Amino acid sequence: MSIAKNTQFFLPCTPTLKNKFAVCLRDWWYNFKFMDKLAACGALDFIGINYYSPSIVNVGGWGLRSLILDVCSSGHHPFKKNSMGWYIYPEGLYGLLTGFKKYHLPIIITENGICTTDDNLRWDYIRRHLAAVSRAISEGADVRGYLYWSLLDNFEWDKGFGPRFGLIEVDYRTFARTVRDSARRYAEVCQSGKLI
């Protein structure tokens, strides 16, 4: 029994004391506070993690609202972005996995994916995130599975059918499905156990 925890990896925009403090506070409050309680009462057989993108922290003041909500809005960081403007940062998944290993429980990445119409970018995202998982495993994280989100292009909350997350493209006029090259490459990794 477990839950799938939506997670974020928090990064300071600049290494100021306020930003570093806010990163630690948010990491504990958002990623670990609830999990600590579940783990303490023995309610978890494994840990499910959903990870897509980091949150870049840039705090304006010492007030609680600023410490838990302020983010960098200048867009000056060199990270690639998906089609919804989310940063791509595989190192965040590595950081989360090494943080969650403190529970000494198996970990399953229950969601990790990118919305893009550029299938080369999709494969790069998958490959780099799998490399981050491999690195975390080599450092003691007990990762048992990785599930890409999503198998098919889907209806995305408040964005409708626009964002394209799927390993399989869906033509919403005809409902025809086309397997993307990234799906084939991911299948090769799954079959061989080797990251190409």
N, C-alpha and C positions, 0 to 999 in steps of 0.2 A: 504494500500500500504506500502511496506517496501522492505528491502533487507535482504539477509542472509549474515552476516558479519563473515568471517573467523577470529577467535580470537586465541590468545595465552596468557597463563598466564606466566608472567615473574618472575623468582625467582633468587635471587643473589646466586651464587655458595658459596661465603663466604661474610660475612657482611661488606665488605670494603666500603668506601665512594664512590669510582668509580662505584662499582657494584650496590649499592643502587641508585645512580644517574641515571645510565644507565637503571635500571629497571623502574624507574619513567618516564624517557624519552621515552622508547620503549612502555610502557603501554599507555601513552598519544598519541604518534604518530601512533602506529599500531592499537590499539583497539578503541580509542575514538575521535581522531581528525576529521575524516570524519563523524562519527556519530553525533558529536557536531554540525557540519554544517547542517546536514540533520534535526536534531531535532530543531535547531534554526529557520529554515524556515518552520516548520510544515509539513515536507515531509514524516513523519513516522506515521503509525497507530499502528504499533507494531515493535518489534525488533526481528530479527532472528539471532541466534548465532550458529556458527559451532565451536565445540571444540573437540580436540583429545588429545593434549599433551602439557606440559609446555615447555618453553624455559629456560634453565639454563644459566644465564649470568655470564661471567667471563671476565672482561675487562682488556686488556693488557696496554692500554694507554688512555690519555685524548683526543686523536683525534676523530673527528666525526665518522670516519669509525669504529674505535674500539668501541665507545659508542653505535653504533646502530647494529653492526654485531658480535662482539666477543661473543662466547659461550664457556661453559665448554666442553672440549674434553677428559677429563681424565676418564669419566665414573665411578667415585668413589661414586656416590650417591646411596643410598639403594633402590631406586624405582624399581619396576618391569618394564619390557619392553615388547612391543609387538614384533611380528616377523620381523618388519622392524627396530627395535631398538629404537622406540619412547618410552619415559618415560610414565608411567601410573600414573596420579596424579589427582584424583577426586577433591581434595581440590582446584585445579585450576578452575574448573567449578563453584564451590561455590563462589570463589573470583570474578570471572567475573560477575556472576549473581548479587551479592551484589553491584558491581560497576555500572552495567547497570541499576540498579533500580533508579538511579538519574534522569533518563529521565521520570519517572512516566508513562511508557507505558507498555502494556502487552509484555511479552517475550516468544518466542518459541525457544526451542533448536531444530534447524533444522537439525543438524548433530552431532552425537556423537557415536563413535564406535571404535572397536579394530580389527586389523588383527591378527589372530592367528589360529592355528590348534588345540589348546587346548580349548575345549568348556567349561571346568570348569573355565578357566581364563576369557573367554568371559562373562560368567554369573557373575563372581566376578566383572569384569569391569562394567557391566550394573548395578548390585546391588549397588556398591559403588558410582557410579555417580548419580543414582536415590536418594540415601541417601543424597548426596551433594545438589541435587535440593530441596529435602524436607527441609533440613536445611535452605537453602536460602529463601524458601517460608515462613518458620516460622519467618524469620527476615525481612519480608516485600517485597521480590522480587515477582512481579506479573507474575509468570510463568504459562502459559496456556497450554503448550504442550512440549512433549519430543519425538523426532523422532530418532530412532536408525539407524545408517548407517552401514550396508545396509540390506535390506530385503534378497537379494540374493548375493552370491559371484559374483564378477563383474570384468570387465577390469579396472585396476587401473593405470591410467595415464602412467607414464614411467616404471611401474613395471609389466605390462601385467596382466596375469591371476593368477600369483603366490600368492599374498596376499589374505587371506581369511577373509573378513569382514562379510559375510552374516549370518543372522539368519537361512537361508536355504542354505545347501551345494549344490553346482552344480558340477556334474561330467561332465567335459568339453568334454569327449569322447562320452558319450551317451546323455548328457543334462538331465539326471535324476536329480530330486531334492529330497533332504532328509531334513526334518525339524529337526533342531538340538534341543537338550534338552534346551539350553539357550532360544530358541524361546518359548518353552512351559512355562518355568518359567516366562519369561517376560510377556507372555499372562496372566498368573495367576495374576500377579501384576496389569496389566491393568484392568482385570475383577473385582478383589477384591478391588482395591484401597489401598492395604496393601503391604508393602515391606517385603518379607519373608526372 
